[in-house]
Amino acid sequence: GGEGSFIAQAHHQAAGLDGRFELVCGAFSRDANNNARTANRLGLAQSRCYSSWQLMLDAERALPAEQRMELLVIVTPNHLHAPVASEALAAGFHVFSEKPAALSLAELRGLETRLNSSVGLYGLAHTYLGYPMVWQARDMVRSGVIGAVRKVLVEYPQGWLSQDVAGQGNKQAEWRGQPELSGVGGCIADIGTHAFSLAEFVADQTVTHLCASLGVHVDGRQLDDDCAMLFKMAQGATGVLTASQVCAGEENPLSIRVYGDKGGLEWRQEQPASLIHRSLDQPMRVLRAGIGQPWLCEAATQRMRLPAGHPEGYLEAMANLYGDYAKAIRGKVEGHTAPGVPGIEVGLRGMAFIEAAIASHTSDAKWTPLECNP
């Protein structure tokens, strides 16, 4: 979370947006100078700036309850997600982690066991599931507005890895290209899981089988930078998922289209306030976000802060996850998942998806089951 970390800054800004969280401590970098500078920039006392996450857990656990941290946010490279989460839960802290949740499904099963024996909450930062109009789309699917779902098309093209930027000193690209830090998946784990979780969330059904092809387009790269697949869903829908980080010129146009026997829905992350609704016997309409819009569902409206025409975006979507987490902590919610926040089950589905996609790519079989059984 030190200097140079995009996602850490996003978390800090999102957590503070609604005034429900205060940053009280941190272990920001293994570089002592970076760690100290980050704490100073954030206005944090050096006594609560720790040189390692292990020291932070030990020191914070020893503080009086009214002073110690309550929620640990994990914004490290992937290899530390599960180990830090496991130790934090054992120490009595709630956990909010970047995804993927672990390096492997087996490792995540170990974290699940630790979670079930703890009293903590566990959440994953699938930020795109915090957008109000994503919840509106899901509500319209659930209420039958588009009929029985038949087709799901989801894509997430980026262009930032079109060249060997890891070889040019880009730290974000460097660790993502190392299996020991990133895990067995590259693009499929980094952004493919976002597309996958969005598809299952909006269509409101799970993927059961997939047929995947993964590719590496930059010489010397160890992990995939491009992927495409067909998939089948539990209630009969079929779909196509593409994710790529070598689509030169693209920024962050995650999008989804869901079609039923009565109509379809379309949402695009770069225009998040709009949800397109198409039907067989009516003109196309565009639903717009904004508090007070009577045609929007409650789940969407309660995730909005501004009237129509005032853009809300990525930070607000992440802030919605933090808001739901705050409600769960203060409300002493039973169980291990904060309502509205993707939890361990989403993490398990994501890891099963990564491993099924890789298995499909290396197999001659047409369809590979996506299994997420204990």
C-alpha positions as CSV (number, residue, x, y, z in Angstrom):
1,G,0.0,0.0,0.0
2,G,3.0,2.3,-0.2
3,E,3.9,4.9,-2.8
4,G,3.3,3.7,-6.3
5,S,0.3,1.5,-5.4
6,F,-2.8,2.6,-7.4
7,I,-5.2,0.2,-5.7
8,A,-4.2,1.2,-2.2
9,Q,-5.0,4.8,-2.8
10,A,-8.4,3.8,-4.3
11,H,-9.1,1.8,-1.1
12,H,-8.1,4.6,1.2
13,Q,-10.2,7.2,-0.7
14,A,-13.2,4.8,-1.0
15,A,-13.1,3.8,2.7
16,G,-13.2,7.5,3.8
17,L,-15.8,8.6,1.4
18,D,-18.8,8.2,3.7
19,G,-16.9,8.9,6.9
20,R,-17.4,5.5,8.4
21,F,-13.8,4.3,8.5
22,E,-10.6,5.9,9.8
23,L,-7.2,4.8,8.9
24,V,-5.5,4.0,12.2
25,C,-2.4,1.9,11.3
26,G,-0.6,0.3,8.4
27,A,2.3,-1.8,7.1
28,F,2.7,-0.1,3.7
29,S,6.0,-1.2,2.3
30,R,9.0,-3.5,2.9
31,D,11.0,-0.4,2.0
32,A,11.5,1.5,5.3
33,N,11.7,4.9,3.7
34,N,8.6,4.3,1.5
35,N,6.7,3.0,4.6
36,A,7.6,6.1,6.6
37,R,6.8,8.5,3.8
38,T,3.5,6.9,3.2
39,A,2.5,7.1,6.8
40,N,3.5,10.7,6.9
41,R,1.6,11.5,3.8
42,L,-1.5,9.9,5.3
43,G,-1.2,11.8,8.6
44,L,-0.6,8.6,10.5
45,A,1.5,8.5,13.6
46,Q,4.8,6.6,13.1
47,S,4.0,4.5,16.2
48,R,1.2,2.9,14.2
49,C,3.3,2.5,11.1
50,Y,4.7,-1.0,11.2
51,S,7.6,-2.6,9.3
52,S,5.7,-5.8,8.6
53,W,2.2,-7.1,8.6
54,Q,3.1,-9.6,11.2
55,L,4.3,-6.9,13.6
56,M,1.1,-4.9,12.9
57,L,-1.1,-7.9,13.9
58,D,0.8,-8.5,17.1
59,A,0.9,-4.9,18.1
60,E,-2.7,-4.1,17.2
61,R,-4.0,-7.1,19.0
62,A,-2.2,-6.0,22.2
63,L,-4.0,-2.6,22.2
64,P,-7.2,-1.9,24.1
65,A,-10.3,-2.7,22.0
66,E,-11.3,0.9,21.6
67,Q,-8.0,1.8,20.0
68,R,-7.0,-1.2,17.9
69,M,-7.9,-1.6,14.2
70,E,-11.1,-3.5,13.4
71,L,-10.8,-4.2,9.7
72,L,-7.5,-5.2,7.9
73,V,-7.4,-4.3,4.2
74,I,-5.0,-6.4,2.1
75,V,-3.7,-4.7,-1.0
76,T,-0.5,-6.8,-1.6
77,P,0.5,-8.9,-4.6
78,N,-1.6,-12.1,-4.8
79,H,0.8,-14.5,-2.9
80,L,0.1,-12.8,0.4
81,H,-3.7,-12.5,0.2
82,A,-4.5,-15.8,1.9
83,P,-1.6,-16.0,4.4
84,V,-2.3,-12.4,5.7
85,A,-6.0,-13.0,5.8
86,S,-5.6,-16.2,7.7
87,E,-3.4,-14.7,10.4
88,A,-5.6,-11.6,10.7
89,L,-8.7,-13.7,11.2
90,A,-6.9,-15.8,13.8
91,A,-5.9,-12.6,15.6
92,G,-9.6,-11.5,15.7
93,F,-9.7,-8.9,12.9
94,H,-12.1,-8.6,10.0
95,V,-10.6,-8.8,6.6
96,F,-11.2,-7.1,3.3
97,S,-8.9,-8.4,0.6
98,E,-8.0,-7.7,-3.0
99,K,-8.7,-10.5,-5.4
100,P,-8.0,-13.2,-6.4
101,A,-8.4,-14.5,-2.8
102,A,-5.4,-16.9,-3.0
103,L,-2.8,-18.5,-5.3
104,S,-4.9,-21.7,-5.6
105,L,-8.2,-23.3,-4.7
106,A,-6.5,-25.6,-2.3
107,E,-4.9,-22.7,-0.5
108,L,-8.2,-20.9,-0.3
109,R,-9.8,-24.0,1.2
110,G,-7.4,-23.6,4.1
111,L,-8.4,-20.0,4.5
112,E,-12.1,-21.1,4.4
113,T,-11.4,-23.5,7.3
114,R,-9.7,-20.7,9.3
115,L,-12.6,-18.3,8.6
116,N,-15.2,-20.8,9.8
117,S,-13.3,-21.2,13.1
118,S,-13.1,-17.4,13.6
119,V,-15.5,-14.7,14.6
120,G,-14.5,-12.4,11.7
121,L,-16.0,-11.2,8.5
122,Y,-14.2,-11.8,5.2
123,G,-14.8,-9.8,2.0
124,L,-13.3,-9.5,-1.5
125,A,-12.8,-6.2,-3.4
126,H,-14.8,-7.1,-6.5
127,T,-15.4,-3.4,-7.0
128,Y,-17.6,-3.6,-10.1
129,L,-20.2,-5.4,-8.0
130,G,-20.6,-2.2,-6.1
131,Y,-22.0,-0.2,-9.0
132,P,-25.7,0.7,-8.5
133,M,-26.8,-0.2,-12.0
134,V,-25.2,-3.6,-11.8
135,W,-27.6,-4.3,-8.9
136,Q,-30.4,-2.8,-11.0
137,A,-29.6,-5.2,-13.8
138,R,-29.6,-8.1,-11.4
139,D,-33.0,-7.1,-10.0
140,M,-34.5,-6.9,-13.5
141,V,-33.2,-10.3,-14.3
142,R,-34.6,-11.7,-11.0
143,S,-38.0,-10.1,-11.5
144,G,-38.4,-11.6,-15.0
145,V,-38.3,-8.3,-16.9
146,I,-36.2,-9.9,-19.7
147,G,-37.7,-13.4,-19.3
148,A,-35.7,-16.6,-19.0
149,V,-31.9,-15.9,-19.5
150,R,-30.5,-17.4,-22.7
151,K,-27.3,-15.6,-23.5
152,V,-24.6,-13.8,-21.5
153,L,-21.8,-11.9,-23.3
154,V,-19.2,-10.4,-21.0
155,E,-15.9,-8.8,-22.0
156,Y,-13.0,-7.0,-20.3
157,P,-10.3,-5.7,-22.8
158,Q,-7.4,-3.6,-21.5
159,G,-4.3,-2.5,-23.4
160,W,-1.7,-1.7,-20.7
161,L,0.3,-4.9,-21.2
162,S,0.5,-4.7,-25.0
163,Q,4.2,-4.1,-24.6
164,D,6.8,-5.5,-22.2
165,V,6.4,-2.8,-19.6
166,A,7.6,-5.1,-16.9
167,G,11.0,-4.9,-18.6
168,Q,10.7,-1.1,-18.4
169,G,10.4,-1.0,-14.6
170,N,6.6,-1.1,-14.2
171,K,6.3,-2.7,-10.8
172,Q,2.6,-3.5,-11.3
173,A,3.5,-5.5,-14.4
174,E,6.6,-7.1,-12.8
175,W,4.8,-9.0,-10.0
176,R,1.9,-9.9,-12.2
177,G,4.2,-11.7,-14.5
178,Q,5.8,-13.9,-11.8
179,P,3.9,-17.1,-11.0
180,E,5.3,-17.2,-7.5
181,L,3.7,-13.8,-6.7
182,S,0.7,-13.8,-9.0
183,G,-0.4,-17.5,-9.1
184,V,-1.1,-19.8,-12.0
185,G,-3.1,-17.3,-13.9
186,G,-2.2,-13.9,-15.5
187,C,-4.9,-12.0,-17.3
188,I,-7.5,-14.8,-16.4
189,A,-6.9,-14.1,-12.7
190,D,-6.3,-10.4,-12.8
191,I,-9.4,-9.3,-14.8
192,G,-11.0,-12.5,-16.1
193,T,-12.3,-13.1,-12.6
194,H,-14.0,-9.7,-12.7
195,A,-15.8,-10.6,-15.9
196,F,-16.7,-14.0,-14.5
197,S,-18.1,-12.7,-11.2
198,L,-20.1,-10.0,-13.0
199,A,-21.6,-12.6,-15.3
200,E,-22.7,-14.9,-12.5
201,F,-24.0,-11.9,-10.4
202,V,-26.1,-10.3,-13.1
203,A,-27.4,-13.5,-14.7
204,D,-28.1,-14.8,-11.2
205,Q,-26.8,-18.3,-12.0
206,T,-23.6,-20.1,-11.9
207,V,-21.3,-21.3,-14.6
208,T,-21.1,-25.1,-14.8
209,H,-18.8,-25.8,-17.8
210,L,-16.4,-23.9,-19.9
211,C,-14.2,-24.2,-23.0
212,A,-11.3,-21.9,-22.8
213,S,-8.3,-20.7,-24.8
214,L,-5.5,-18.7,-23.1
215,G,-2.7,-16.9,-25.0
216,V,0.6,-15.1,-24.5
217,H,1.4,-12.4,-27.0
218,V,4.5,-10.8,-25.6
219,D,7.7,-12.8,-25.8
220,G,9.2,-13.9,-22.5
221,R,5.9,-13.5,-20.6
222,Q,5.3,-16.5,-18.3
223,L,1.5,-16.0,-17.7
224,D,-1.4,-15.5,-20.0
225,D,-2.2,-12.0,-21.2
226,D,-5.2,-12.9,-23.3
227,C,-8.2,-15.3,-22.9
228,A,-11.5,-16.3,-24.4
229,M,-14.0,-18.9,-23.6
230,L,-17.5,-20.3,-24.1
231,F,-19.5,-21.3,-21.0
232,K,-22.7,-23.0,-19.9
233,M,-24.7,-21.9,-16.9
234,A,-26.8,-23.9,-14.4
235,Q,-30.2,-22.8,-15.7
236,G,-29.6,-23.3,-19.3
237,A,-28.0,-20.0,-20.5
238,T,-24.9,-20.1,-22.6
239,G,-22.3,-17.4,-22.8
240,V,-19.0,-16.0,-24.1
241,L,-16.3,-14.4,-22.0
242,T,-13.3,-12.5,-23.3
243,A,-10.6,-10.8,-21.2
244,S,-7.4,-9.4,-22.5
245,Q,-4.6,-7.0,-21.5
246,V,-3.0,-6.7,-24.9
247,C,-5.9,-4.8,-26.7
248,A,-3.8,-1.8,-27.5
249,G,-5.5,1.5,-26.9
250,E,-8.3,0.1,-24.6
251,E,-8.7,1.6,-21.2
252,N,-11.1,-0.2,-18.9
253,P,-14.3,-1.1,-20.9
254,L,-15.7,-4.0,-18.9
255,S,-19.2,-4.7,-20.2
256,I,-21.9,-7.2,-20.0
257,R,-25.0,-8.1,-22.1
258,V,-27.6,-10.5,-20.9
259,Y,-30.5,-11.7,-23.1
260,G,-33.6,-13.5,-22.1
261,D,-36.6,-14.6,-24.2
262,K,-38.3,-11.2,-23.7
263,G,-35.5,-8.8,-23.9
264,G,-32.0,-7.9,-23.0
265,L,-29.8,-5.7,-20.7
266,E,-26.5,-4.0,-21.4
267,W,-24.1,-2.2,-18.9
268,R,-20.7,-0.7,-19.5
269,Q,-18.3,0.2,-16.8
270,E,-17.0,3.3,-18.6
271,Q,-20.6,4.6,-18.7
272,P,-21.7,3.2,-15.4
273,A,-24.8,5.4,-14.8
274,S,-26.6,3.9,-17.8
275,L,-28.4,0.6,-18.2
276,I,-29.8,-0.2,-21.6
277,H,-33.0,-2.3,-21.7
278,R,-34.1,-3.8,-25.0
279,S,-37.4,-5.6,-25.4
280,L,-39.3,-7.5,-28.2
281,D,-42.3,-5.2,-28.4
282,Q,-41.1,-1.8,-27.1
283,P,-38.5,0.8,-28.1
284,M,-35.1,0.6,-26.4
285,R,-34.9,2.6,-23.2
286,V,-31.9,3.8,-21.2
287,L,-32.3,3.7,-17.4
288,R,-30.2,6.4,-15.7
289,A,-28.8,6.3,-12.1
290,G,-29.7,9.0,-9.6
291,I,-31.3,9.1,-6.2
292,G,-35.1,9.5,-6.4
293,Q,-35.6,7.8,-9.7
294,P,-38.9,5.9,-9.1
295,W,-38.2,3.2,-11.7
296,L,-35.0,2.0,-9.9
297,C,-34.9,-0.9,-7.4
298,E,-34.1,-0.3,-3.7
299,A,-30.8,-2.1,-3.9
300,A,-29.6,0.3,-6.7
301,T,-31.0,3.4,-5.1
302,Q,-29.4,2.8,-1.7
303,R,-26.0,2.6,-3.4
304,M,-26.4,6.1,-4.9
305,R,-25.4,9.4,-3.4
306,L,-26.3,12.0,-6.0
307,P,-29.2,13.1,-8.2
308,A,-29.4,12.0,-11.9
309,G,-26.8,13.7,-14.1
310,H,-24.1,13.8,-11.4
311,P,-21.6,11.1,-12.4
312,E,-20.6,8.5,-9.8
313,G,-17.9,6.1,-10.6
314,Y,-15.2,3.6,-9.5
315,L,-14.4,5.1,-6.1
316,E,-18.1,5.3,-5.2
317,A,-18.6,1.7,-6.3
318,M,-15.8,0.6,-4.0
319,A,-17.2,2.9,-1.2
320,N,-20.5,1.0,-1.5
321,L,-18.6,-2.2,-0.5
322,Y,-17.0,-0.4,2.4
323,G,-20.4,1.0,3.4
324,D,-22.0,-2.4,3.5
325,Y,-19.0,-3.7,5.5
326,A,-19.4,-0.9,8.1
327,K,-23.0,-1.7,8.5
328,A,-22.2,-5.4,9.1
329,I,-19.4,-4.6,11.6
330,R,-21.5,-2.1,13.6
331,G,-24.6,-4.4,13.4
332,K,-22.6,-7.4,14.6
333,V,-23.8,-9.5,11.7
334,E,-23.7,-13.2,12.3
335,G,-21.8,-15.4,10.0
336,H,-18.7,-14.5,8.0
337,T,-20.0,-12.4,5.1
338,A,-21.1,-8.8,5.2
339,P,-24.4,-8.5,3.2
340,G,-23.7,-6.8,-0.1
341,V,-20.0,-7.6,0.0
342,P,-18.6,-10.5,-2.1
343,G,-17.4,-13.1,0.4
344,I,-15.5,-16.4,0.6
345,E,-18.0,-18.1,-1.7
346,V,-17.2,-15.6,-4.5
347,G,-13.5,-16.1,-3.8
348,L,-13.9,-19.9,-4.1
349,R,-15.9,-19.5,-7.4
350,G,-13.2,-17.2,-8.7
351,M,-10.4,-19.6,-7.9
352,A,-12.3,-22.6,-9.4
353,F,-12.9,-20.5,-12.5
354,I,-9.2,-19.8,-12.9
355,E,-8.2,-23.4,-12.5
356,A,-11.0,-24.7,-14.7
357,A,-10.0,-22.2,-17.5
358,I,-6.3,-23.3,-17.3
359,A,-7.3,-27.0,-17.3
360,S,-9.6,-26.4,-20.3
361,H,-6.9,-24.7,-22.2
362,T,-4.4,-27.6,-21.7
363,S,-7.0,-30.3,-22.4
364,D,-8.3,-31.8,-25.6
365,A,-11.8,-32.1,-24.1
366,K,-14.4,-29.7,-25.4
367,W,-16.0,-28.9,-22.1
368,T,-14.3,-28.7,-18.6
369,P,-16.6,-28.8,-15.5
370,L,-16.3,-25.8,-13.2
371,E,-16.5,-27.5,-9.8
372,C,-16.4,-25.8,-6.5
373,N,-17.2,-28.6,-4.1
374,P,-15.6,-28.9,-0.6
